Amino acid sequence: MAIAAKDVMALRKRTGVGMMDCKKALTEADGDAEKAIEILREKLKGKMDERSDREAGEGAIAIAQTDGAIAIIELRSETDFTARNDDFLATAQKTAEIILAGDDGETTEANAEITEMVDQLRITIKENISFARGLKISGPKVGSYVHFDKKTGSIIAGDGELSDELLTGVAMHITASTPTPLGVDQDSLPQEQVEAARNAAINEAKESGKPQEIAEKIATGKLRKWVDENTLLGQIYLREMDAKKPVRDFLPQGSTLQSFVRYAVGS
């Protein structure tokens, strides 16, 4: 059957695929636009899959939240140009909303809805685009921060009289802090790392010739410093650097920070 130019143009506008490919798909589908889209998706997805060995080292972080829950995702692309594309960013945001609607926890598996959206991007942009990971946490109070370049971002959950401004500030701290905190407090630190830091401090004190009792006291002080440097509550709050006070000093009485997650594209 003859395919009208306006129908080809309409399909191109919907899919972003070239005119010739759109015309061939419409011809194969006997003019049915929806069927033509499925044909394009199947054919061009295959071509995109041939690119799966090309490194997708760029991408964007997106966050979605509602009362009592928040989600963060990483969507990968081959180029930074694509990572700044409006359609790519819109898909990243929609992906975050889908993860938010699911269960708490982290996933690296895209569901059918995310897969379809990513496939459509692969068709239109013609790059190796993929869902890298996503995570949802819940809590009485949640907050977030995404850096302006969308390469890094953090989400946080807490309880108590925590203002949105403070939660955003702490999330910004998590995103920017060096070193990145390993846990909220000492109890949430990986115990093997705590033991390694303690043993290193004791050995350093012993090597200086200190008696065992003195060495252990010195090690206790060094360990306390190491814990502060590697926990969210112990680090100097970056939003208030001049005050030189740890994050815990800025929390209202009775308030707690329960969990946080930091994502960076490619890591």
Secondary structure as GFF3:
##gff-version 3
##sequence-region A 1 267
A	DSSP	alpha_helix	5	15	.	.	.	ID=ss1
A	DSSP	alpha_helix	19	28	.	.	.	ID=ss2
A	DSSP	alpha_helix	33	49	.	.	.	ID=ss3
A	DSSP	beta_strand	58	66	.	.	.	ID=ss4
A	DSSP	beta_strand	69	77	.	.	.	ID=ss5
A	DSSP	alpha_helix	80	83	.	.	.	ID=ss6
A	DSSP	alpha_helix	86	100	.	.	.	ID=ss7
A	DSSP	beta_strand	105	107	.	.	.	ID=ss8
A	DSSP	alpha_helix	112	125	.	.	.	ID=ss9
A	DSSP	beta_strand	130	138	.	.	.	ID=ss10
A	DSSP	beta_strand	141	146	.	.	.	ID=ss11
A	DSSP	beta_strand	152	159	.	.	.	ID=ss12
A	DSSP	alpha_helix	164	176	.	.	.	ID=ss13
A	DSSP	three_ten_helix	186	188	.	.	.	ID=ss14
A	DSSP	alpha_helix	191	207	.	.	.	ID=ss15
A	DSSP	alpha_helix	212	230	.	.	.	ID=ss16
A	DSSP	three_ten_helix	238	243	.	.	.	ID=ss17
A	DSSP	three_ten_helix	247	250	.	.	.	ID=ss18
A	DSSP	beta_strand	256	264	.	.	.	ID=ss19
###
